[in-house]
Amino acid sequence: MTFRYLRPPYLWDHNITYEEFQGILNGTLEIGRLNRDWAALRLIEYAPYDEMIHLLGYKAIVEGWPRWRSRVRMLEVQRGLDFLTDWISLKHPDLLNDKPSLD
């Protein structure tokens, strides 16, 4: 599965390229307040589920979720990721060895 954009829809309010977003997401680039946490939250709140998983990876989601949870505005998304992180941690810890695909 490949997600290639000139500018993904979830970056509608920022003048950055998809490549810059990838740099922010992998922690090699910061632009003002746009850092890795911002990029992860942007994916969590606005990207399709499969793209969020593809770009972040399960390990980053499980590790970052306690830090990001309070900043997610939609209760349904919070509940869904609460379930996902608990399920992965308890039932499928093998998924925590995945690597995100920043293509």
JOWO-V962706 format. One record per backbone hydrogen bond with DSSP energy under -0.5 kcal/mol. CO is the residue of the C=O (numbers start at 1). NH is the residue of the N-H. If there is no record, write none. Layout:
CO/NH, CO/NH
This chain:
2/4, 6/18, 8/11, 9/12, 11/14, 14/16, 17/21, 18/22, 19/23, 20/24, 21/25, 22/26, 23/28, 23/29, 24/27, 31/34, 33/35, 34/31, 35/39, 36/40, 37/41, 38/42, 39/43, 40/44, 41/45, 42/46, 42/47, 43/47, 48/52, 49/53, 50/54, 51/55, 52/56, 52/57, 53/57, 54/101, 57/61, 58/62, 59/63, 60/64, 61/65, 62/66, 64/67, 64/68, 65/69, 68/71, 68/72, 69/72, 71/73, 73/75, 74/78, 75/79, 76/80, 77/81, 78/82, 79/83, 80/84, 81/85, 82/86, 83/87, 84/88, 85/89, 86/90, 87/91, 87/92, 88/92, 92/95, 93/96, 94/97, 95/98, 100/102, 101/103
